Amino acid sequence: MELKEIRQEIDRVDDQLLALFLQRMELVGQVAEAKKHESTPVYDPSRERRILEKVHKAAGPAQEKAAHQLFCKLMELSKAQQAATLPHHSALSEMLHTMCANEQQLFPQTGRIACSGIEGSHAQAAADALFPRGDLVHMDGFAAVFRAVKAGLCQYGVVPIENSNSGSVRTVYDLLRQEQAFVVRSIRHSVRQVLLAKPGTKLADIHTVFSHEQALNQCSAFLSELDRVDIVPCTSTAHAAKRASESKDAGVAAIASEDCAKLYGLRVINDAIQNHDNNETRFLCIAKEPKLFAGANRISLMLSCANRPGALYEMIAKISATGVNMCKLESAPISGSSFTYRFYMDLEGSLHQEGVIALLDDLQRTSETFTFLGNYTECIG
């Protein structure tokens, strides 16, 4: 046959496939209704294995792999439709429905806000952008921010979660899980690190550089070229600038923002020290209770799955079958275990979106551990 005739034949087969697919999904709906009355779970692994065994035999060696993928996708779509149809009465689904029912239209412009560091820190700049009339309370470290929010001393807290060049702040992820805080907004803040020292100090005079470990990572190439210079981590870049300003030694410098030069009477020695010009840090705004504000379009989760082949794929397949885009997936070792991992996951979506609450409920039921962090909007600072 010629190409045109082959394509016509493919179109004819596609029409048949679509009709059969729609018929199958209609039957899936009937299955969901039957399971609803019989209180039967959506996932039936033994039946899936039997279907796939039959598919493998019928497809033969030449098409076994492709047929396997096709039917796995069909079954994921079927489970997603069933999960969206069946009622969910878990504590998670109730919390998510309550969030939707109590959705607030406007994000607050004021409040008592905890942020790490001191005057001049990047966290302060992010907090100022999120809360233009906020009453900022500076905390010594990320854990102190979480404790202030958990204790009710502050309504919100602002902490960094990842940098575009130096990666995630794992300590904050651990605190989100341990302290059971919720994300209500995030902001991407442009960061420009510069080298600061006392007026009159030259680059050749510097023997010690203070800064936060993330800032040190963002300027690692510049620092590697310095000869016989001690690198000293601090709790924040603003703390580093303050220590440099208070030192009686003119050879002590800091990596911080240019704003810190004005605050602490320092001078910019070098303003081209970052590894990359494009340097952004994402900051999270956390709260003690889960809250949903209008326009929320990003969902953050932490979960772990069974240590077996295909376990992670099954989770990702559930998300794909619901039509939700995954915009971040990162793994981290679980402390105290041997080569098992927890996954940090960001999805583009809203709790109001059809099938999303059912998806999250399903992920919780089928995960070893599961933490819902929030549904929120990400802003550009």
C-alpha positions as CSV (number, residue, x, y, z in Angstrom):
1,M,0.0,0.0,0.0
2,E,1.0,3.6,-0.5
3,L,1.6,5.9,2.4
4,K,-1.8,7.7,1.9
5,E,-3.6,4.4,2.0
6,I,-1.7,3.2,5.1
7,R,-2.6,6.4,6.9
8,Q,-6.3,6.0,5.9
9,E,-6.2,2.5,7.4
10,I,-4.6,3.9,10.6
11,D,-7.3,6.5,10.9
12,R,-9.9,3.7,10.6
13,V,-8.2,1.7,13.3
14,D,-7.9,4.9,15.5
15,D,-11.7,5.4,15.2
16,Q,-12.3,1.9,16.4
17,L,-9.8,2.3,19.2
18,L,-11.5,5.5,20.4
19,A,-14.9,3.9,20.3
20,L,-13.6,1.0,22.4
21,F,-11.8,3.3,24.8
22,L,-15.0,5.3,25.4
23,Q,-16.9,2.0,25.9
24,R,-14.2,0.8,28.4
25,M,-14.3,4.1,30.4
26,E,-18.1,3.9,30.6
27,L,-17.8,0.4,32.0
28,V,-15.2,1.7,34.5
29,G,-17.8,4.2,35.7
30,Q,-20.1,1.2,36.3
31,V,-17.3,-0.5,38.2
32,A,-16.9,2.6,40.4
33,E,-20.6,2.5,41.2
34,A,-20.4,-1.2,42.1
35,K,-17.3,-0.6,44.3
36,K,-19.1,2.2,46.0
37,H,-21.9,-0.1,47.1
38,E,-19.6,-2.9,48.1
39,S,-17.0,-0.7,49.7
40,T,-14.3,-2.3,47.6
41,P,-10.9,-0.5,47.1
42,V,-10.0,1.1,43.8
43,Y,-6.7,-0.7,43.5
44,D,-6.9,-4.5,42.8
45,P,-3.3,-5.6,42.2
46,S,-4.1,-9.3,41.5
47,R,-6.6,-8.4,38.7
48,E,-4.0,-6.0,37.2
49,R,-1.4,-8.7,37.1
50,R,-3.8,-11.1,35.4
51,I,-4.7,-8.5,32.8
52,L,-1.0,-7.8,32.1
53,E,-0.1,-11.5,31.9
54,K,-2.8,-12.0,29.3
55,V,-1.7,-8.9,27.3
56,H,2.0,-10.2,27.3
57,K,1.0,-13.6,25.9
58,A,-1.4,-12.1,23.3
59,A,1.1,-9.4,22.1
60,G,4.0,-11.7,21.6
61,P,7.7,-10.9,22.0
62,A,7.7,-8.2,19.2
63,Q,5.0,-6.0,20.9
64,E,5.0,-7.1,24.5
65,K,6.7,-4.0,25.8
66,A,4.5,-1.5,23.9
67,A,1.4,-3.4,24.8
68,H,2.4,-3.5,28.5
69,Q,2.8,0.3,28.5
70,L,-0.5,0.8,26.7
71,F,-2.5,-1.3,29.2
72,C,-0.7,0.2,32.2
73,K,-1.8,3.6,31.0
74,L,-5.3,2.4,30.5
75,M,-5.5,1.0,34.0
76,E,-4.1,4.2,35.5
77,L,-6.7,6.2,33.7
78,S,-9.4,3.8,34.9
79,K,-8.2,4.1,38.5
80,A,-8.0,7.9,38.3
81,Q,-11.6,8.0,37.1
82,Q,-12.8,5.6,39.8
83,A,-10.9,7.5,42.5
84,A,-12.6,10.7,41.4
85,T,-16.0,9.1,41.5
86,L,-15.8,7.2,44.8
87,P,-16.5,9.1,48.0
88,H,-13.5,9.9,50.3
89,H,-13.8,10.2,54.0
90,S,-10.2,10.3,55.1
91,A,-8.9,13.0,57.5
92,L,-6.9,14.4,54.6
93,S,-9.8,14.7,52.2
94,E,-11.9,16.3,55.0
95,M,-9.1,18.8,55.7
96,L,-8.8,19.6,51.9
97,H,-12.6,20.1,51.5
98,T,-12.6,22.4,54.6
99,M,-9.8,24.4,53.0
100,C,-11.9,24.8,49.9
101,A,-15.0,25.8,51.8
102,N,-13.1,28.4,53.8
103,E,-11.1,29.8,50.9
104,Q,-10.1,33.5,51.4
105,Q,-10.1,35.9,48.5
106,L,-7.3,38.2,49.6
107,F,-3.9,37.4,50.9
108,P,-3.1,39.5,54.1
109,Q,-0.9,42.6,53.7
110,T,0.0,42.8,57.4
111,G,0.5,40.6,60.5
112,R,3.3,39.5,62.8
113,I,5.8,37.8,60.6
114,A,8.8,35.7,61.7
115,C,11.9,35.6,59.4
116,S,15.4,34.3,59.8
117,G,18.4,36.6,60.1
118,I,18.7,40.2,61.1
119,E,18.1,43.5,59.5
120,G,19.2,43.3,55.8
121,S,18.7,39.6,55.3
122,H,17.3,38.2,52.1
123,A,14.5,36.6,54.1
124,Q,13.5,40.1,55.3
125,A,13.4,41.4,51.7
126,A,11.1,38.5,50.8
127,A,8.9,39.1,53.9
128,D,8.6,42.8,53.0
129,A,7.5,41.9,49.5
130,L,4.9,39.4,50.8
131,F,3.7,41.6,53.7
132,P,4.1,45.3,52.8
133,R,2.7,46.4,56.2
134,G,3.9,43.4,58.2
135,D,5.4,43.6,61.7
136,L,8.7,41.7,61.2
137,V,10.3,39.7,64.0
138,H,13.9,38.5,63.3
139,M,14.7,35.0,64.4
140,D,18.0,33.2,64.9
141,G,17.8,30.4,62.4
142,F,15.1,28.6,60.5
143,A,14.0,26.3,63.4
144,A,13.2,29.4,65.5
145,V,10.9,30.7,62.7
146,F,9.0,27.4,62.8
147,R,8.8,27.4,66.6
148,A,7.4,31.0,66.6
149,V,4.7,30.1,64.1
150,K,3.8,26.8,65.9
151,A,3.6,28.5,69.2
152,G,1.3,31.3,67.8
153,L,3.8,34.0,68.6
154,C,3.8,34.9,64.9
155,Q,1.0,34.4,62.4
156,Y,3.3,33.6,59.5
157,G,7.0,32.8,58.9
158,V,9.2,33.3,55.8
159,V,12.0,30.8,55.1
160,P,14.1,30.0,52.0
161,I,13.4,26.6,50.3
162,E,15.6,26.5,47.3
163,N,18.0,28.6,45.1
164,S,18.2,28.5,41.4
165,N,21.9,27.6,41.5
166,S,22.8,26.0,44.8
167,G,19.6,23.9,45.2
168,S,17.3,23.1,48.0
169,V,17.5,24.0,51.7
170,R,17.1,20.5,53.1
171,T,16.8,21.8,56.7
172,V,13.6,23.7,55.8
173,Y,12.1,20.6,54.2
174,D,12.9,18.6,57.4
175,L,11.3,21.3,59.5
176,L,8.2,21.4,57.4
177,R,7.6,17.7,58.1
178,Q,8.7,17.7,61.7
179,E,6.8,20.9,62.8
180,Q,3.8,20.1,60.6
181,A,3.7,23.6,59.2
182,F,1.7,24.5,56.0
183,V,2.7,26.6,53.0
184,V,0.3,29.4,52.2
185,R,2.3,31.4,49.6
186,S,5.8,31.4,48.0
187,I,7.9,34.1,46.3
188,R,10.8,34.1,44.0
189,H,13.3,36.7,45.1
190,S,16.2,37.9,42.9
191,V,19.4,37.7,44.9
192,R,22.7,39.5,44.2
193,Q,25.6,38.7,46.4
194,V,28.5,41.1,46.7
195,L,31.7,41.1,48.7
196,L,31.7,43.7,51.5
197,A,34.4,45.0,53.8
198,K,35.3,48.1,55.8
199,P,36.1,51.3,53.8
200,G,39.7,51.4,52.7
201,T,40.1,47.6,52.6
202,K,41.4,46.1,49.4
203,L,40.8,42.6,48.1
204,A,44.4,41.6,48.8
205,D,43.9,42.5,52.5
206,I,41.1,40.1,53.0
207,H,41.9,36.9,55.0
208,T,38.5,35.9,56.3
209,V,35.1,35.8,54.6
210,F,31.8,35.4,56.5
211,S,28.5,34.4,54.9
212,H,25.6,31.9,55.0
213,E,26.4,28.5,53.4
214,Q,23.9,29.0,50.6
215,A,25.6,32.4,49.6
216,L,29.0,30.7,49.9
217,N,27.9,28.0,47.5
218,Q,26.5,30.7,45.1
219,C,29.9,32.3,45.0
220,S,32.1,29.2,45.1
221,A,34.0,29.9,41.9
222,F,35.1,33.4,43.1
223,L,36.0,32.0,46.6
224,S,38.1,29.2,45.1
225,E,40.4,31.8,43.5
226,L,41.2,33.6,46.7
227,D,44.6,32.8,48.2
228,R,44.8,31.8,51.9
229,V,41.4,33.0,52.9
230,D,39.3,31.4,55.7
231,I,35.6,30.8,54.9
232,V,33.3,31.0,57.9
233,P,29.6,30.1,57.7
234,C,27.0,32.3,59.5
235,T,23.3,31.9,60.2
236,S,22.5,34.6,57.6
237,T,24.2,37.0,55.1
238,A,23.1,39.9,57.3
239,H,24.8,38.3,60.3
240,A,27.9,38.0,58.2
241,A,27.9,41.7,57.3
242,K,27.3,42.7,60.9
243,R,30.2,40.6,62.1
244,A,32.5,42.2,59.5
245,S,31.4,45.6,60.6
246,E,32.0,44.9,64.2
247,S,35.4,43.3,63.7
248,K,38.4,45.4,64.5
249,D,40.3,43.6,61.8
250,A,40.0,45.3,58.4
251,G,40.8,42.0,56.7
252,V,37.4,40.5,57.7
253,A,34.9,40.6,54.8
254,A,31.4,39.3,54.2
255,I,29.3,38.1,51.3
256,A,25.8,39.7,51.6
257,S,23.5,42.0,49.7
258,E,24.4,45.6,48.7
259,D,21.7,46.8,51.2
260,C,23.9,45.5,54.0
261,A,26.7,47.8,53.0
262,K,24.5,50.8,53.8
263,L,23.1,49.2,57.0
264,Y,26.5,48.3,58.5
265,G,28.8,50.9,57.2
266,L,30.7,48.6,54.7
267,R,31.9,49.1,51.2
268,V,31.4,46.9,48.1
269,I,34.8,45.4,47.2
270,N,33.5,43.3,44.3
271,D,30.0,43.1,42.9
272,A,30.7,40.3,40.4
273,I,31.3,37.3,42.6
274,Q,28.2,35.1,41.9
275,N,28.7,31.9,39.9
276,H,25.7,32.9,37.7
277,D,24.0,36.3,37.1
278,N,20.6,34.6,37.2
279,N,20.3,33.9,40.9
280,E,16.9,33.5,42.5
281,T,15.8,32.1,45.8
282,R,12.4,30.7,46.5
283,F,11.0,31.7,49.9
284,L,8.0,30.0,51.5
285,C,5.4,31.7,53.7
286,I,4.3,29.2,56.4
287,A,1.4,29.1,58.8
288,K,0.3,26.9,61.7
289,E,-2.9,25.9,60.0
290,P,-3.7,25.0,56.4
291,K,-5.2,28.0,54.5
292,L,-6.3,28.4,50.9
293,F,-6.3,31.8,49.2
294,A,-7.9,32.5,45.8
295,G,-5.8,31.8,42.8
296,A,-3.7,29.0,44.4
297,N,-2.1,27.0,41.6
298,R,0.8,25.1,43.2
299,I,0.6,22.0,45.5
300,S,3.6,20.8,47.6
301,L,3.9,17.3,49.0
302,M,6.4,15.0,50.7
303,L,6.0,11.3,50.4
304,S,7.9,8.0,50.3
305,C,7.1,4.8,48.5
306,A,7.9,1.2,48.9
307,N,11.4,0.2,48.0
308,R,10.5,-2.0,45.0
309,P,10.7,-1.7,41.2
310,G,8.0,0.5,39.7
311,A,6.8,2.0,43.0
312,L,7.8,5.6,42.1
313,Y,6.5,5.1,38.5
314,E,3.1,4.1,39.9
315,M,2.9,7.4,41.9
316,I,3.9,9.4,38.9
317,A,1.4,7.5,36.7
318,K,-1.4,8.4,39.0
319,I,-0.6,12.1,38.7
320,S,-0.2,11.9,35.0
321,A,-3.6,10.1,34.6
322,T,-5.3,13.0,36.5
323,G,-3.8,15.5,34.0
324,V,-1.8,17.3,36.6
325,N,1.7,18.6,35.7
326,M,4.5,17.8,38.1
327,C,6.9,20.8,38.1
328,K,9.4,19.5,40.8
329,L,10.5,16.1,41.9
330,E,13.5,15.7,44.3
331,S,14.7,12.9,46.4
332,A,16.5,12.9,49.8
333,P,17.7,10.0,52.0
334,I,15.6,9.2,55.0
335,S,17.7,9.5,58.1
336,G,18.3,6.3,59.9
337,S,17.4,4.1,56.9
338,S,19.6,2.3,54.4
339,F,19.2,3.8,50.9
340,T,15.5,4.6,51.2
341,Y,14.3,8.0,50.0
342,R,11.7,10.7,50.6
343,F,10.4,12.6,47.6
344,Y,9.7,16.3,47.5
345,M,7.0,17.0,44.9
346,D,5.4,20.2,43.5
347,L,2.4,20.0,41.3
348,E,0.7,22.6,39.2
349,G,-2.9,22.5,40.2
350,S,-5.7,23.6,42.6
351,L,-7.8,21.7,45.2
352,H,-10.8,23.0,43.2
353,Q,-9.6,21.1,40.1
354,E,-11.6,18.0,39.3
355,G,-9.9,14.9,40.6
356,V,-7.2,16.6,42.6
357,I,-8.5,15.9,46.1
358,A,-9.1,12.3,45.0
359,L,-5.6,12.1,43.7
360,L,-4.0,13.4,46.9
361,D,-6.2,11.0,49.0
362,D,-5.1,8.1,46.7
363,L,-1.4,9.1,47.0
364,Q,-1.7,9.2,50.8
365,R,-3.3,5.7,50.9
366,T,-0.7,4.1,48.7
367,S,2.4,5.9,50.0
368,E,4.6,4.7,52.9
369,T,4.6,8.2,54.3
370,F,2.7,11.3,53.0
371,T,2.7,15.0,54.0
372,F,0.5,17.6,52.4
373,L,2.3,20.9,52.6
374,G,-0.2,23.3,51.0
375,N,-1.9,24.7,47.9
376,Y,-0.7,28.2,47.3
377,T,0.3,30.9,44.8
378,E,3.9,31.6,43.8
379,C,4.7,35.3,43.3
380,I,7.6,37.0,41.7
381,G,9.4,39.4,44.1
